[in-house]
Amino acid sequence: MNSPDIERFNALQQRESALELDRVSRVFSGRAVLKDVSLTIKRGQFVSMLGASGAGKTTLLRILAGLDRADAGRVRVAGARSVVFQEPRLVPAKRVWENVVIGHDRLSAAKPSALAALDEVGLSRHTEGWPKTLSGGEAQRVALARALVREPKLLLLDEPFASLDALTRIRMYELVARLWRAHTPAVVLVTHDIDEAILLSDRIVVLSQGEISADVTVDFPRPRSRGDEQAIALRARLLAELGVDDDALQAASRNAA
């Protein structure tokens, strides 16, 4: 059996993959959260992971981030990777620019990189500010700057838009798409939002009870709209894969409104 430890791709090797999973499993208290998951993601590809709560999405992302270990199987990832979580996780006692390069041996030397990253996410005027002065969307943009300043080959996003209001979320979609095109990392986005996945992704992977139940290519042109015929058809397909009735969901939304 292969070692469950993460293997880093040799930076000198010309590989098309940013990550490769081979029969990865993870068990908690006798329950298999991941069951023989195999998945390859190419460099520069944007992949979303959908699934109900408990399907194994976050566990898989934590393994890719090196925050957890698989119990079996092989995990191979690109050498440079960054993670953006649902919460920005900024340090209140450090200025905004310091949060971008936190952990760097010499902050003063890293400051130009921090300023450039903050300019890229539209926060140049907040560089000397404190995290408590930022809105939720601004704080999450700092977290994105912190992830991208390291020039990752693999960017892991764990529901980074979940706590944002609808308008801010749309703006964050546009920002993430622009940054992805500019930096070209492979992206793995964990989300519960089907529309979010359709708008952003090249592929959508559905996890069900710890296994991949669907792997769908999204190949219609960007920018995309929820009202596009292809988006509507794909949404219905994904809802069916998740065991959700679209008509019942829309009726529930109307009743809630």
C-alpha positions in Angstrom: 0.0 0.0 0.0 1.3 3.5 -0.8 2.3 5.9 1.9 -0.6 8.2 2.9 1.8 11.1 3.3 1.6 14.0 0.8 4.3 13.8 -1.9 5.4 17.1 -3.5 5.9 17.2 -7.3 9.5 17.9 -8.2 9.6 21.5 -9.4 12.0 20.6 -12.2 9.7 18.0 -13.7 7.4 19.1 -16.5 4.1 17.7 -15.3 0.6 18.6 -16.5 -0.9 17.8 -13.1 -1.3 20.1 -10.1 -2.6 17.2 -7.9 -3.1 13.5 -8.2 -5.1 11.4 -5.8 -4.9 7.6 -6.0 -7.4 5.6 -3.9 -7.3 8.0 -1.0 -9.3 7.0 2.1 -9.9 8.7 5.5 -11.6 7.1 8.5 -12.9 8.8 11.7 -14.1 6.7 14.6 -14.7 3.8 12.4 -16.6 5.8 9.8 -15.1 6.1 6.3 -15.3 9.8 5.4 -13.4 9.3 2.1 -13.5 6.0 0.3 -10.8 5.2 -2.4 -11.0 8.7 -4.0 -9.0 9.0 -7.2 -8.7 12.4 -8.9 -6.3 14.3 -11.2 -6.4 18.0 -11.7 -4.4 19.7 -14.4 -2.3 22.8 -14.0 -4.4 25.9 -14.3 -7.7 24.1 -14.0 -10.5 25.5 -11.9 -12.4 22.6 -10.1 -15.3 22.9 -7.7 -16.3 20.3 -5.2 -20.0 19.9 -4.4 -21.7 17.7 -1.9 -24.0 17.6 1.1 -22.6 18.3 4.5 -20.6 15.3 5.6 -19.8 14.2 2.1 -16.1 14.6 2.6 -15.3 17.8 0.8 -13.6 19.7 3.6 -11.7 16.6 4.8 -10.3 16.2 1.3 -9.3 19.8 1.1 -7.6 19.6 4.5 -5.6 16.6 3.2 -4.6 18.5 0.1 -3.6 21.5 2.3 -1.4 19.2 4.6 -3.7 19.9 7.6 -4.8 16.2 7.8 -3.5 12.8 6.6 -5.1 10.2 4.5 -5.3 6.7 6.1 -4.6 5.0 2.8 -3.7 5.9 -0.8 -1.4 8.4 -2.4 -1.6 12.2 -2.4 0.6 14.1 -4.8 0.4 17.9 -4.9 2.2 20.8 -6.6 5.0 22.1 -4.4 3.6 25.6 -3.9 0.1 25.7 -2.4 -2.1 28.2 -0.5 -5.4 28.0 1.3 -8.2 30.5 1.8 -10.8 29.6 4.4 -14.4 30.7 5.0 -13.1 33.1 7.7 -10.3 35.5 6.7 -8.2 34.5 9.7 -6.4 37.8 9.9 -4.2 38.8 12.9 -5.9 41.8 14.6 -2.6 43.1 16.0 -0.9 43.3 12.6 -1.6 45.9 9.9 -3.2 44.8 6.7 0.0 44.6 4.7 1.7 42.6 7.5 -1.2 40.1 7.3 -0.5 39.5 3.6 3.1 38.4 4.3 2.7 37.0 7.7 5.3 34.4 8.5 7.9 36.0 6.3 11.3 36.1 7.9 11.8 39.8 7.1 8.6 41.8 6.9 10.3 45.0 5.6 11.8 43.1 2.7 8.4 41.5 1.9 6.4 44.7 2.1 6.7 45.6 -1.7 5.2 42.2 -2.5 2.4 42.8 0.0 1.6 46.2 -1.4 1.5 44.8 -5.0 -0.9 42.0 -3.9 -3.2 44.4 -2.1 -3.3 46.7 -5.1 -4.3 43.6 -7.2 -7.3 42.9 -5.0 -8.2 46.6 -4.9 -7.1 47.4 -1.3 -4.2 49.8 -1.8 -5.8 52.4 0.5 -6.0 49.9 3.3 -2.4 48.8 3.4 -1.6 50.6 6.7 -5.0 49.9 8.3 -6.0 47.3 10.9 -8.2 44.3 10.2 -11.0 45.6 12.5 -11.6 48.5 10.0 -12.3 46.2 7.1 -15.7 44.9 5.9 -16.2 41.2 5.5 -15.5 41.3 1.8 -12.4 43.4 2.3 -11.1 41.0 4.9 -11.6 38.1 2.5 -9.8 40.0 -0.2 -6.8 40.4 2.2 -6.9 36.6 2.6 -6.8 36.2 -1.2 -3.9 38.5 -1.4 -2.1 36.5 1.3 -2.7 33.3 -0.6 -1.6 34.7 -4.0 1.5 36.6 -2.9 3.1 33.1 -2.5 2.5 32.4 -6.2 0.9 29.0 -5.6 0.6 26.3 -8.2 -2.4 25.0 -6.3 -4.9 27.3 -4.6 -7.4 25.7 -2.2 -10.6 27.6 -1.4 -12.8 26.3 1.5 -16.2 28.1 1.0 -14.5 31.5 1.0 -17.8 33.3 0.0 -20.2 31.6 2.4 -20.4 34.4 5.0 -20.7 37.3 2.5 -23.8 39.1 1.4 -25.1 38.4 -2.1 -23.7 41.5 -3.8 -20.3 41.1 -2.2 -20.3 37.5 -3.2 -20.8 38.4 -6.9 -18.0 40.9 -6.7 -15.8 38.2 -5.2 -16.6 35.8 -8.0 -15.4 38.4 -10.5 -12.2 39.0 -8.5 -11.4 35.4 -8.1 -11.9 34.7 -11.8 -9.7 37.6 -12.7 -6.9 36.6 -10.3 -7.1 33.0 -11.5 -6.6 34.1 -15.1 -3.7 36.4 -14.1 -1.9 33.8 -11.9 -3.0 30.5 -13.5 -2.9 28.3 -10.4 -5.0 25.1 -10.3 -7.9 25.9 -8.1 -10.0 23.6 -5.9 -13.1 25.3 -4.6 -15.2 23.6 -1.9 -18.8 25.0 -2.0 -22.4 24.2 -1.4 -23.5 26.7 -4.0 -24.3 25.1 -7.4 -24.5 28.4 -9.2 -21.2 29.5 -7.8 -19.6 26.3 -9.1 -21.1 26.7 -12.6 -20.1 30.3 -12.9 -16.5 29.7 -12.0 -15.4 26.2 -12.9 -13.9 24.1 -15.7 -15.0 21.0 -13.8 -17.4 20.2 -11.1 -16.8 17.1 -8.9 -19.7 15.8 -6.8 -18.9 13.9 -3.6 -21.5 11.6 -2.1 -20.8 9.7 1.1 -17.1 9.9 0.7 -17.0 8.9 -3.0 -16.9 10.8 -6.3 -20.4 10.3 -7.8 -20.0 12.7 -10.7 -17.2 14.5 -12.5 -18.6 17.1 -15.0 -16.8 19.2 -17.5 -18.1 22.8 -17.8 -17.0 23.9 -21.2 -19.4 26.6 -22.3 -18.0 30.2 -22.6 -17.2 32.7 -19.9 -18.5 35.0 -18.6 -21.5 32.9 -17.6 -25.0 33.8 -16.3 -27.4 31.8 -14.2 -29.9 32.4 -16.9 -27.9 30.8 -19.7 -29.6 27.7 -21.1 -26.5 25.6 -20.6 -26.2 26.8 -17.0 -29.9 26.0 -16.3 -29.5 22.5 -17.8 -26.3 21.9 -15.8 -27.9 23.1 -12.6 -30.8 20.7 -13.1 -28.3 17.8 -13.7 -26.3 18.7 -10.6 -29.4 19.0 -8.4 -30.5 15.6 -9.5 -27.0 14.2 -8.8 -27.3 15.7 -5.3 -30.8 14.2 -4.8 -32.6 17.6 -4.8 -35.8 18.3 -6.7 -35.4 21.6 -8.6 -39.2 22.4 -8.6 -39.4 21.7 -4.9 -36.4 23.9 -4.2 -37.8 26.8 -6.2 -41.2 26.5 -4.4 -39.4 26.5 -1.1 -37.5 29.7 -2.1 -40.7 31.4 -3.1 -42.4 30.5 0.2 -39.4 31.7 2.1 -39.5 35.0 0.2 
